[in-house]
């Protein structure tokens, strides 16, 4: 499912126009992004938790040549699914 399909599903279930649902979806995603940018975690009870994690610098390997490559430190986003989501998938 892609973002336009998700917005269409939200519009149908919440009795909104597609444009309104798209604005709601964009607002939710912007707020999640902003919170993670501020290093806050975002917990949606029953769904899961988004958290920013730091990945330290490390040495990797070029898969074509086998030569060592330095990988610089970066931040990434991790998601831990909640119990309800795990149960729904299994």
C-alpha positions in Angstrom: 0.0 0.0 0.0 1.3 3.4 -1.0 0.6 6.8 0.4 -2.3 7.7 -2.0 -3.9 4.4 -1.4 -3.6 4.9 2.4 -5.1 8.4 2.1 -8.0 7.0 0.0 -8.7 4.3 2.7 -8.6 7.0 5.4 -11.1 9.1 3.4 -13.5 6.2 3.1 -13.4 5.1 6.7 -13.5 8.6 8.2 -16.0 10.0 5.8 -13.6 12.7 4.5 -12.7 13.8 1.0 -9.5 12.4 -0.4 -8.0 15.9 -0.2 -8.9 16.2 3.5 -7.6 12.7 4.2 -4.3 13.5 2.4 -3.9 16.7 4.5 -4.5 14.7 7.7 -2.0 12.0 6.6 0.6 14.6 5.8 0.1 16.4 9.1 0.5 13.1 11.0 3.7 12.2 9.1 5.1 15.7 9.6 4.5 15.5 13.3 6.1 12.1 13.6 9.1 13.4 11.6 9.4 16.5 13.7 9.3 14.6 17.0 12.0 12.2 15.8 14.1 15.2 14.6 13.8 16.5 18.2 14.9 13.1 19.4 11.5 12.3 21.0 10.0 8.9 20.6 6.5 8.5 19.1 4.3 5.9 20.7 1.0 4.9 19.1 -0.5 2.6 21.7 -1.3 -0.8 20.2 0.6 0.0 17.0 4.2 0.6 18.0 6.9 3.0 18.8 9.2 5.1 16.5 12.5 6.1 18.0 15.7 7.8 16.6 18.8 5.7 17.0 22.5 6.7 16.5 24.7 4.4 14.4 28.3 4.9 15.1 31.1 5.0 12.6 32.3 1.6 11.4 34.3 -0.2 8.8 32.4 -2.0 6.1 33.4 -3.9 3.0 32.9 -3.1 -0.7 31.0 -6.2 -1.9 32.5 -5.9 -5.4 36.2 -5.5 -4.5 36.3 -6.7 -0.9 38.2 -3.5 0.1 37.4 -2.0 3.5 35.3 1.1 3.4 34.8 3.7 6.2 31.1 4.3 7.0 30.5 7.5 8.9 28.2 7.8 11.9 24.5 8.6 11.2 21.1 8.7 12.8 18.4 6.3 11.7 14.8 5.5 12.7 13.8 2.3 14.4 10.3 0.9 14.8 9.2 -1.5 17.5 5.8 -3.0 16.8 3.2 -3.1 19.6 1.5 -6.2 20.9 -1.8 -5.5 18.9 0.1 -5.1 15.7 2.2 -8.3 16.3 -1.0 -10.2 17.1 -2.7 -9.0 14.0 0.2 -10.0 11.7 0.6 -13.5 13.3 
